[in-house]
Amino acid sequence: MDFFNSALGKNITFVRPEYFIISGFIGIPNINYYYVFLFFVYIVSVLGNTAVMAIIYLDHRLRTPKYIVVFNLAFVDLCGSSALVPKVLDIFLFNHQYIPYADCLAFLFFCYTSLSMQVLNLVALSYDRLIAIIYPLHYQVKVTHRFMLSLIACFWVFVITVILIAVGLLTRLSFCKSVVINSYFCDHGQMYRLACNDYKPTDDFSWFLIVVILWLPLTFILFSYSCIGYALSKVATVHERVKAFKTCTAHLSLVIIYFIPILVTFTMDSKISPNARILNLSLTSVFPPMLNPIIYVLQTQEIKESMKKILKFRKKSQITVKREIMQ
């Protein structure tokens, strides 16, 4: 009953502060240069992800189930970067470290929704590669536009629901002591540990989120590539194996970029300093959205060909316009 009352706030008066204070890095000179660096990373991320979405939208050949997920990943990266980086720059470059209570919860919701959807997009892409390599003859039947759109929609509904629950549980906590969040944004883990009442329901739900949004997706991705590796080992020629594996390199690169820093942070959380933790998590939040479009442009033949086609068409259009003007 205590657990239930703590979670739902039955007969309990909650102490909610007017604001939280985001501490950021502590004791590092000239740290503003790092935030300027984040600004340039953000600009590259916005341009890159916008370009990928535009290419997929303009080229009808890319309107396949796989590129539905790639489009959604670019959209999530764009939204996530836009939710996080401008606010971080406002907090630390313009000394607005006091964030109203409600604004902090909203900031948390949008950041965690984007980060969670990034992971689930990687799951969708790993499923796409799994079916394409193991069941190539059935790919068109098993991975349809309707199936992929339904999968992405389910992921969105699931993520929004669980993050809303996490935010709702935070509203059932009293903050009667410190309001200083030792992070670079409204970090869920750092926030609920500031509570002066029982935060066990929030802590339990936090671990649930880690399992379903981090460990289960990673397990599925590793299982998928184990199956892919086994299937490729049965392929007769080395050339065909390499050709099939090349279709996975872009996705594998994204998985490595996203998961390794997070796993290092969670594994060594008690051993690393707060500044190192903030640095690692901030880079993990901003680098994948910047690198994802670059990786897909460089490692995906369809997108490279589409870019060449669009640029060639634009060049021809400019030449035609110039000729018309000269005449």
N, C-alpha and C positions, 0 to 999 in steps of 0.2 A: 504493500500500500504506500509506503514511503517513496518507493521508486515511481509509482504512478502519480502521486501528488507532486513530486519534484518535476516530473516530465510535463504534466498538464497544468501545473500551477494551481491546483485546487486548494482553496482557503489559504493562499499564500500571497503576500504583498511583495512585489518585486521592486528592487532598487535599480533604476535605469539611469545611467549618467547622461548628462547633456551632450557629452562628446567623448571620443577616444583620442588618444595621442599616438601617432605613428612615430616610433623612435628612429627607424632606419639605421644606417651605419653609425657606430659610435667610435669616436676618437681617430677617425681617418682623415688626414689633411687633404685638401683639394679634391674632396669626393664629388664636388659638383661636375667635374670633368667626366665622371662615370655616367652621370645623368644626361649630360650632353651626348655621350656616346649612345645611350639608350634611345635618345631622340633620333639619331641617324639610323639606328637599327629599325626603329619604328617606321621611318619614312620608306626605307627599302622594303619592309614588310608590306606596307600599304600598297606601294607601287607593284610589287611582285604578285601579291594575291589578287589585286584588281586585274592585272594583266592575264593571269591564269583564268579567272572567271570570264573575262571578256573573250579570250581565245576559245574556251569551251562553248560559250554562248554563240559566237559568230560562226564557228565551224560545225556544220551539221553532222559531219563524220564522227565528231567527238561526243555526240549525244548518246553514249552507250551507258550501261549500268555502272561500269567501272568509273567513268568520268562524272557520273552523278555524285559519287562519293568524293572524288577529287574536288569537284565544285563545292560541295558542302564543307570539305576540309579547308579550302581557301576562304570560304565565307566565315567559318568559325575562327580561323586564324586572324582574319581581318577584324572581326567583332571583338575577339579576345584582346588583341593588341590595342584596339581603340578604347576598350574599357579600362585597361590597366595602365598603359604607358603615359597618356596625357595626364591622368590623375596623379601618378607617381611624380611626374615632372612638376605638377602644380604644388604637390605637398612639399617637395624638397628643394626645388629651385626657387620657389616663391614663398617658402616658409609658411605654408598653410597646413601644419601638422596636426591641427585640431580639426577632427572630423565629427560632425553631429552623429548621434547614435543611429538614427534611421538611415542616413547617408552611408554610414559604414556597413550596415547590413546589406544595403542595395549594392554597394561596391563589391562586397564579398560574394553576393549571389551571381552577379554577372561574370566575375573572374572565375569562380569555381565551375559555373556552367560551361564556359568556354574551354577550360582546361579538361573537364570531364569529356566533353564532346570530341576533343582532339583524340583522346584515347580510343573512344568507341568508333571513330572514323577509321583508325588504324585496324581495328577488329574487322570492320566491314571490308576493307581492302585486303586483309589477309584471307578472308573467306573467298573473296573474288579470285585471288591467286590460287588458292587451294583447289577450287572447282575447275579453274581454267587449265591447270596442269594435270590433275589426277583424272578428271572427267572431261577432257576436251570436246568429245563428241556430244556430250549432254550439256555443255556450258550454256548454250542459247536457251535451253529449256529450264535449267536450274537457276540461272542468274538472269532474270528478266528486269525490265524497267520497273514493272509493278512491284516485284519482290524487293528490289533495292530501295525504291522510294518508301515502301512500307517499313523496311528495316530502319532506315534513317529516321523516319517519323517516330517509330517506337523508341529509338534511342533518345530523341529529343524529349519525348513525353516522360520517359524514365528519368533522365537527368534533371529536368526541371522539377519533377516531383520530389526526388530525393534531396536536391539542394534546397528546395522550399521547406522541407521537413527539417533539414539541418538549421536553416535560418529560424524557423519557428521554435526549435528547441533552445536556440540562443536567447530568444525573447523571454524564456522561462527562467533565466538566470539573473541573479542580483549581483551588481558590481558596486560594492561598497568600500573597496580598498583602492588598489591601483587601477588606472584606466590607460596605462601606457602599454601599447602593443609592440612587442619587440620583433618587428618585422618591417617590411617595406610597403605593405598594404594591409587591409583588414583580414588578417590570417585567421582562419577558423580555429586551428589548434591553439594558437597563442591567445585568442580571445576568450575561449571558454575556460581556460585555466586561470583566468583572472577572477572568476566568479567566487563569491564568498558563501554561496549556498551549495547544495549537493549538485554536482555536474556529472554524475555517473551516467544518466541516460544520454547526455550529449557525448560523453566520452565513448560509450558503447556504440552509439550510432556513427561516430567518427571512425571507429575501427571497422564497422560494417561497410562504410563508404570506401575505405582503403582496400578492403577485400574485393568488393564488386566493381570498383572503378579503376583499380590498379592491378591487383594480383590475378583476378579472374581473366581480364583481357590479356595480360601478359602470358598467362598459362595457355590460353587459347591460341595466341599468336605463335608461341613456341611449339605447341602441338601441331599447328598447321604446317610450320616449316619442317618439323620432323617427318610428317607425312609427305611433304613435297620432296624432301631429301631422299626418302625411301623410294618414292616414285621415280625420281630422276636417276637413281642408281640402277633401275631396271631398263633405262633407255639404252639402246644399242651403241650409239656412237657418242664420242665426247663432244663433237660439234653440236649435236642436238641437245645435249645436256646443258652446254654453255648457253645456247640460244634460248632455251626455256628458262634458265636461271636469270638471264639478263632482264626478263620481264618482272623479276622480283627485286632487283637491286634498288630501285627508287624507294619502294616500300620498306625494305630492310634498313635503308639509310635513315628513314624517318623514325623507325622503331628504335634504332640505336641512339639517335639524337635525343629522342624524348625520354626514354626509359632509364638510360644509364645515369644521368645526373640525379634523377629523382630517387633511384634505388640507392645511390651513394649517400644521399642526404638522409633517407630514412634509416639506412643501415648504421650510419655513423652519427646519428642525430645527437647523442649524448657526448660524443667525443670531439665534435667540431665546435668552434667558437660561434657566437651569434652572428658576427660579421661574415664569417665564411658561409654560414647557413643562408644568410640573406643574399650574398653574392651568388651562390649556387642556384638558389630558387629563382632569383630575378633573371639570371641568364637562361635558366630552363624555361621560364615563362615567355621570354622575348626572342630567343634564338630559333626555336623550331618554326614559329610563324614566318620568320625571315628566310630560313633555309628551305622550307618546304617547296615554295614555288621555284626556287633556283634549282633544287634537286630534280623536280619534275620536268623543268625545261631542258636541263642538261642530259638527263638519263632516260627520258621518254621520247621515243622516236616519233610517235604520233603528234605530240605537242610541238616538237621541233619542226616537223614538216608543215604543221598548221601555221606556225609563226612565219615560216618562209613564204608560204602561200599568201598570207594576209599582207606581209610586207611587200611582196612582189605585186600584189593587186593594188596596194596603195601607191606604189611607185609608178605603175602604169597609169593610174588615175591622175596623178600629178602631171605626168608627161602629156596626157591627153588634154588636160585643162590648159597647160602652157601653150600647146599647139593651137587650141581654139582661140586663146587670147591673142596670139601672134597673128592669126588669120583675120 
